[in-house]
Amino acid sequence: MHELAGKKKIRYASLSGERVLVKAIPALAFIFQSAKTHYVLNSLQLQGAKPLSTDTSL
C-alpha cells in the first residue's frame, strides 16, 4: 500500500512537471527569438558605419 502511494506521488510530480514545461516552452521560445533578433541587430550595427557598443562578447 505504501509503495502505491509513492508511485502515485511520482506520477503526479511528472504530470505537474510536464505542465510546467508546456508553460515554459513558449517563454523560452520567445526569449530565444528576442535574443536572436538582438544578435542580428548587433551584427548589422557592427557592419554599419558606427557600432553601438565596443563590447563584442555575447
C-alpha positions as CSV (number, residue, x, y, z in Angstrom):
1,M,0.0,0.0,0.0
2,H,2.8,2.4,0.9
3,E,4.5,1.6,-2.5
4,L,1.4,2.5,-4.4
5,A,1.1,5.9,-2.7
6,G,4.8,6.6,-3.7
7,K,4.1,5.7,-7.3
8,K,1.1,8.0,-7.3
9,K,3.2,10.8,-6.0
10,I,5.8,10.3,-8.6
11,R,3.2,10.1,-11.4
12,Y,1.7,13.4,-10.1
13,A,5.1,15.0,-10.0
14,S,5.9,14.1,-13.6
15,L,2.4,15.3,-14.7
16,S,2.9,18.7,-13.0
17,G,6.5,18.8,-14.4
18,E,5.1,18.3,-17.9
19,R,2.6,21.1,-17.3
20,V,5.4,23.4,-16.2
21,L,7.4,22.5,-19.3
22,V,4.4,23.2,-21.6
23,K,4.1,26.7,-20.0
24,A,7.8,27.3,-20.1
25,I,8.4,26.3,-23.8
26,P,6.6,29.4,-25.3
27,A,8.5,31.6,-22.9
28,L,11.8,30.0,-23.8
29,A,11.0,30.3,-27.5
30,F,10.2,34.0,-27.0
31,I,13.5,34.6,-25.1
32,F,15.4,32.7,-27.8
33,Q,13.7,34.7,-30.6
34,S,14.4,38.1,-28.9
35,A,18.0,37.1,-28.3
36,K,18.4,36.1,-31.9
37,T,16.8,39.4,-33.0
38,H,19.1,41.3,-30.6
39,Y,22.1,39.4,-32.1
40,V,21.1,40.2,-35.7
41,L,20.6,43.8,-34.9
42,N,24.0,44.0,-33.2
43,S,25.6,42.3,-36.2
44,L,24.0,44.8,-38.6
45,Q,25.2,47.7,-36.4
46,L,28.8,46.3,-36.3
47,Q,28.7,46.1,-40.1
48,G,27.4,49.6,-40.3
49,A,29.3,52.9,-40.0
50,K,29.1,53.3,-36.3
51,P,28.7,50.3,-33.9
52,L,26.5,51.0,-30.9
53,S,28.9,49.4,-28.4
54,T,32.5,48.2,-28.5
55,D,31.6,45.1,-26.4
56,T,31.9,42.2,-28.8
57,S,31.3,39.4,-26.2
58,L,27.8,37.9,-26.4
